[in-house]
Amino acid sequence: MPAFAVELAEWIRDAKKGPDDPLFHVPQASVRIMQADLKRAGIPYRTSQGDADFHSLRMTANVMLGQAAVPARIRQLFMRHSDIRLTMATYDDESFLDLESAVKAMEGLGLR
């Protein structure tokens, strides 16, 4: 079992969480809280590349998993998406795709 899973299981036991209890409290004001945290850290909420919000963190996680060669189906499960199209179209960033390796693979086929 991965170390994080062991640590989480211990925390659940110590916190006396039941099987139907939520693990985490997510405040309704999470957007305002995140914006305040970004401001304190000197990170702009809105840039030319988009907004620094909860979904941008999820997108970053998906892109990083893709760069680590984690298969799309595993990323879909990790992101808890019911549809692979959400993982691949909405939470991926084409500018990070390694198209050079695809071109080299085609060249390696020796097609003329």
Phi, psi and omega in degrees: 000132179301152184304319181297319180297321178296313180298319179294318178299320178295318180297318179299316179297312182295326180277358180056043178282134176273169182298336181257002180281141174292143180282324187230145173265120177251109183295149178299331183269028186299327179295312179295322179296315180295319179297321177294319178297317178298317180298314179298327181275356180076024180256122180293140178289317184245127177228178178294341180268354179131191182263144176269085181234185182303320182290330177292327175294320178294320179296317178301317179299315180296317180297316180296321176296320177297317179294334177274010178066028174283127183302150183304319181297321179292319177297320178301314179295317179300319181281350181063041177267136178280342184231126181300333180297327177294316179296314188276328185263322185266320186255021175241161180231108185301335182292345178262358181289142182270082181284335180300319180293328177293319178295316180296323178297318178296316178299324181292344178285344177071025180285140179229000000 
